[in-house]
Amino acid sequence: MALLEVKNVTKQFGGLTALNDVSFSVEKGEIRGLIGPNGAGKSTMFKNIGGFYKPTKGEIIYDGVNIAGTHPCKVSGMGLVRTFQETTLFDELSVFENALVGCHMTAKTNLFSAILGLDRQQQVEAKEKTMDVLEFMGLADRKDQLASELPLGSQRALAMAVSLNADPKVLLMDEPFAGMNPEETNHMMDLTLKLQDRGITIVLVEHDMKAVMGLCGYLTVLCFGSLLAEGTPEEIRNNDKVIQAYLGGGS
Amino acid sequence: MSIKNLIICIAVIAGIVTLTPFLKFQYQDLMIFLVINVLVVVSYRLVTLTGEWSLIHIVMMGVGAYASAMLSKFAGFPFWVSMPLAGLTAAGISAILCFPLFRMTQFYFLIGSFAAGEAIRLCWIYFIDPFGGSSGINNIPVPVLGDVDFYEPMPYLYMVLVVVTISLVILHRIEKSRVGLTLLAVHWKAPLAESVGVDTWKYRSLALIVGSFFVGIAGALKVHYLGVVTPHQFGIGIMVFVLIWVIVGGYATFVGPIIGVVVLTIFDQGLRASGVVDPAVQPAIYGAVLITSILFMPEGLEGLGKRFRSMAKNSNA
């Protein structure tokens, strides 16, 4: 059974239909690309999956449960974690503190144990886990710097570290390669593949075709809120409808 | 906490304990209110950690004050029971208020909290039975412990010091824990915090409830010394003073608001003792201090100290 299944999702804003009866499913362990021209509804789809929007119609089945309309913080607690389109970090906190916030759900604490110091063991574990994640992302030697002082590539890596520390089963990545130079893109692609090796399923919205074609085993193409095509990168590249959607052209 | 900070804290407390008996009676009084106000500003800072500035804090102090006054006078509870119950009452009422208030953020939250606070304050004025109306409740029992009664300022000051010190230690531990980190995370980027599973509503409420608990205790400490509680002790004017203390002192760190309340209280008293200005003009001077500090020290007095330290370091190097 698919890990994440989008079933007949329709999202309307007043009279505008942003998503029209879209269905697709993502298998465990794959890297799935969600592409389409501007205004195709990719981000709207992401926000529906992540709980920021409630679909007007349809179901989103994750791990056998319908999560449509569930609050974002609950969705991420279930292992469905999203990253943000722009670099989104706690700028005023250090790299280490940023990542430490990520393990909010995985190493729980509460007020009374924090006051009485009963959670020392958990705190040590949370800190070790955070260091592991920072090392994995190649940020361990910058752990005491402020997040806002990092170069863009490292900031993106840190944003991924924050999400990763929440132990995601599915990672929803919203344009992780936007605004990156080729070198940073290559580094980010390596990191993404390493995440897949850790057994994390990845759903990717991206405009950078080189990255998408290189990473994804399977692509879902949206256009004007509807599902246009699905297939391997090779099939999509040669699909007439997709070429037409991207290049325009009369019918 | 580092050893150095621990020594500073012990020195400050020892200084208060040894020097206050030599002060004039009126300054002993003042010292008690100053120590209580330290708890007010530090508990307020916990509320502001999530980025929401409320105007209900002083009213919550009043809730604690009324609760403790009524429990000890009408129900005969000893102060040692009514004081923690005062904190719990303030926490409970703020917990109920979280439901309407945290549907709002920023400016709307500020105004909403003001309205909710005024509603509570008007209840005290309107319902003469049991709150006593405008003149409030008087003859509030003095705390007694065994043979010692706390009517005189010095014993009362010692008791206040113990309660406030314990409260500050707890508030400091909360701030330095992962709970405190999460509160900051909610402040700086609520959507990112939500994306890793933080329930931002819950954490905003938590900060307000815990802050209200401690300010409720501060309220109980205040009115049991005064012996009287009235609605006018907890008006918006007093809240503005709290805001000025916190902003002038600097709200970025734990000690900032403490510095603010101490420095401004000394400034205030110095002004009054010197007799240079009419007491009626004092609020205007406070306003000028606030504007000056926002313009020239955006991080408050605490930030000013930091700047001098880094300047000294640079000139030495």
Interface residues (C-beta under 8 A of the other chain):
Chain A: G50 H71 P72 C73 K74 S76 G77 V81 R82 T83 F84 T88 L89 F90 D91 E92 L93 E97 L100 V101 G102 C103 H104 M105 T109 N110 L111 A114 I115 G117 Q123 A126 V162 S163 N165 A166
Chain B: I170 R173 I174 S177 R178 V179 G180 L181 T182 L184 A185 W188 K189 P191 L192 A193 E194 S195 V196 G197 V198 D199 T200 L206 V210
